[in-house]
């Protein structure tokens, strides 16, 4: 063998080993910068009172961080969630919840959030809180946001994470759906975790 090809061969073999290890390695839960698993319980505020994540135990929750003045990503994401909900049966819908968490507590009041989310679907709830509360929840979920294009104290845009966080019926993050996920894709994921819950709670046939 020509010696000049030996380094190339070694690199190829090394890449093959690395790829194999990545494929065989069991995926771990996402982690925040502190090393703690993402997610966890929280309590924020809606027009109808405080809402905690543990209140949604038994439901598949689709959590999205955004704001009502968002010109594009938020309305299209909520519209997609809404259309997915419309594909569910009444029984399936009763086992789901959409959660829209505002990253704009200065402008998004509980009243405004309720009107905004109800426009898309009655099964989506809007939550807000003080900046410290929002920072804590968004940080725990690995959702980032940053004010941009600020024209005045009340006129600005916000860059923010555009993922839909899918939480199972125990409130644990199971998937992150990209903004481009189709309506059918969202529906399929919801049904997957409803079915997972059913398989656990349904006793085996005797």
C-alpha positions as CSV (number, residue, x, y, z in Angstrom):
1,X,0.0,0.0,0.0
2,X,1.2,3.5,-0.8
3,X,2.2,5.2,2.4
4,X,0.5,8.4,1.4
5,X,-2.9,6.7,1.7
6,X,-2.3,5.4,5.2
7,X,-3.4,8.7,7.0
8,X,-6.5,8.9,4.9
9,X,-7.4,5.3,5.7
10,X,-6.8,5.9,9.5
11,X,-9.1,9.0,9.4
12,X,-11.8,7.0,7.6
13,X,-11.6,4.2,10.2
14,X,-11.7,6.7,13.0
15,X,-14.8,8.4,11.6
16,X,-16.4,5.0,11.2
17,X,-15.9,4.1,14.9
18,X,-17.2,7.5,16.0
19,X,-20.3,7.2,13.8
20,X,-21.0,3.7,15.2
21,X,-20.7,4.9,18.8
22,X,-23.1,7.7,18.1
23,X,-25.6,5.4,16.6
24,X,-25.4,2.9,19.4
25,X,-25.3,5.4,22.2
26,X,-28.6,5.7,24.1
27,X,-29.9,9.3,23.8
28,X,-29.9,11.2,27.1
29,X,-32.3,13.8,28.3
30,X,-31.6,17.4,27.1
31,X,-29.9,19.4,29.8
32,X,-29.7,23.1,30.7
33,X,-26.4,24.9,31.1
34,X,-26.5,23.9,34.8
35,X,-26.5,20.2,33.8
36,X,-30.0,19.6,35.1
37,X,-32.6,18.0,32.9
38,X,-34.7,20.4,30.9
39,X,-38.3,21.2,31.9
40,X,-39.9,20.7,35.3
41,X,-43.0,22.1,37.1
42,X,-43.8,25.8,37.0
43,X,-46.6,28.1,38.0
44,X,-47.6,31.0,35.8
45,X,-50.7,33.2,35.5
46,X,-53.7,33.2,33.2
47,X,-56.7,35.4,33.1
48,X,-58.6,32.6,34.9
49,X,-56.0,32.2,37.7
50,X,-52.7,30.5,38.3
51,X,-51.8,27.4,36.3
52,X,-49.1,24.9,37.2
53,X,-47.7,22.2,35.0
54,X,-48.8,19.6,37.4
55,X,-52.4,20.7,36.8
56,X,-52.0,19.2,33.4
57,X,-50.9,15.7,34.6
58,X,-52.6,13.1,32.4
59,X,-52.6,15.3,29.3
60,X,-50.1,15.6,26.5
61,X,-49.0,19.3,26.5
62,X,-47.7,21.3,23.6
63,X,-45.7,24.2,25.0
64,X,-44.7,27.1,22.9
65,X,-42.8,30.2,24.0
66,X,-43.7,33.4,22.1
67,X,-45.6,36.7,22.3
68,X,-48.8,38.1,20.9
69,X,-47.1,40.9,18.8
70,X,-45.1,38.2,17.0
71,X,-45.6,38.8,13.2
72,X,-45.1,35.3,11.9
73,X,-43.7,32.4,13.8
74,X,-46.1,32.5,16.7
75,X,-49.4,32.8,14.7
76,X,-48.3,30.1,12.3
77,X,-47.2,27.7,15.1
78,X,-50.5,28.2,17.0
79,X,-52.5,27.8,13.8
80,X,-50.7,24.5,13.2
81,X,-51.4,23.3,16.8
82,X,-55.0,24.4,16.3
83,X,-55.4,22.4,13.1
84,X,-53.8,19.4,14.8
85,X,-56.4,19.7,17.6
86,X,-59.2,19.8,15.0
87,X,-58.0,16.4,13.7
88,X,-58.4,14.8,17.1
89,X,-61.5,13.1,18.4
90,X,-63.3,14.6,21.4
91,X,-61.8,11.9,23.6
92,X,-58.3,12.6,22.3
93,X,-58.7,16.4,22.6
94,X,-59.7,16.0,26.3
95,X,-56.2,14.4,26.8
96,X,-54.3,17.3,25.3
97,X,-53.5,21.0,26.1
98,X,-51.8,23.8,24.2
99,X,-49.7,26.1,26.4
100,X,-48.6,29.5,25.1
101,X,-46.0,31.1,27.4
102,X,-45.4,34.8,26.7
103,X,-41.8,36.0,26.7
104,X,-43.2,39.6,26.6
105,X,-44.6,40.1,30.1
106,X,-44.5,43.9,29.6
107,X,-47.1,43.9,26.8
108,X,-48.9,40.6,27.1
109,X,-51.4,40.8,29.9
110,X,-53.4,37.8,30.9
111,X,-56.5,39.3,29.3
112,X,-54.7,39.9,26.0
113,X,-53.2,36.4,26.1
114,X,-56.6,34.8,26.6
115,X,-58.1,36.6,23.7
116,X,-55.1,35.8,21.5
117,X,-55.0,32.0,22.3
118,X,-58.8,31.6,22.1
119,X,-58.7,33.0,18.6
120,X,-56.8,29.9,17.6
121,X,-58.4,27.2,19.7
122,X,-60.2,27.0,23.1
123,X,-57.8,24.2,24.1
124,X,-54.8,26.6,24.1
125,X,-54.1,28.6,27.3
126,X,-52.0,31.7,27.5
127,X,-49.7,32.2,30.5
128,X,-47.5,35.0,31.7
129,X,-45.7,36.2,34.8
130,X,-43.1,38.7,36.0
131,X,-39.8,38.8,34.0
132,X,-38.0,36.8,36.7
133,X,-40.7,34.1,36.5
134,X,-40.5,34.0,32.7
135,X,-36.7,33.9,32.7
136,X,-36.8,31.0,35.2
137,X,-39.3,28.9,33.2
138,X,-37.7,29.7,29.8
139,X,-34.3,28.9,31.2
140,X,-35.4,25.6,32.7
141,X,-36.8,24.6,29.3
142,X,-33.9,25.9,27.3
143,X,-36.0,28.4,25.5
144,X,-34.2,31.7,24.6
145,X,-35.5,35.1,23.8
146,X,-34.0,38.5,23.1
147,X,-35.6,41.9,22.3
148,X,-34.5,43.2,18.9
149,X,-35.4,46.1,16.6
150,X,-36.5,48.3,19.6
151,X,-38.1,51.5,18.3
152,X,-39.6,52.6,21.6
153,X,-40.4,51.2,25.1
154,X,-43.6,49.7,23.6
155,X,-42.6,49.0,20.0
156,X,-40.1,46.1,19.5
157,X,-39.7,42.6,18.2
158,X,-38.4,39.6,20.0
159,X,-36.3,36.8,18.7
160,X,-37.2,33.6,20.4
161,X,-37.0,29.8,20.3
162,X,-39.5,28.5,17.7
163,X,-39.8,24.9,18.8
164,X,-42.9,23.2,20.1
165,X,-42.0,21.4,23.3
166,X,-44.0,18.1,23.6
167,X,-44.6,17.0,27.2
168,X,-46.0,13.6,28.0
169,X,-48.8,12.9,30.4
170,X,-46.3,13.0,33.3
171,X,-45.1,16.5,32.3
172,X,-41.7,15.3,30.9
173,X,-40.3,16.8,27.7
174,X,-40.3,14.0,25.1
175,X,-39.8,15.8,21.8
176,X,-39.0,19.2,20.2
177,X,-41.0,19.9,17.0
178,X,-39.4,22.3,14.6
179,X,-41.4,25.2,13.2
180,X,-41.7,23.4,9.8
181,X,-43.5,20.4,11.3
182,X,-46.7,19.7,9.4
183,X,-50.1,19.6,11.0
184,X,-50.2,15.8,10.4
185,X,-46.9,15.5,12.0
186,X,-48.1,17.3,15.1
187,X,-51.2,15.2,15.3
188,X,-49.2,12.0,15.0
189,X,-47.0,13.0,17.9
190,X,-50.0,13.8,20.1
191,X,-51.6,10.5,19.3
192,X,-48.3,8.7,20.0
193,X,-48.1,9.9,23.6
194,X,-51.9,9.5,24.2
195,X,-51.4,5.8,23.1
196,X,-48.4,5.5,25.3
197,X,-50.5,6.6,28.3
198,X,-53.3,4.2,27.4
199,X,-50.9,1.3,27.1
200,X,-49.6,2.0,30.6
201,X,-53.0,2.6,32.3
202,X,-54.9,-0.2,30.5
203,X,-54.6,-3.5,32.4
204,X,-53.6,-6.6,30.4
205,X,-56.4,-8.8,29.2
206,X,-56.9,-11.9,31.4
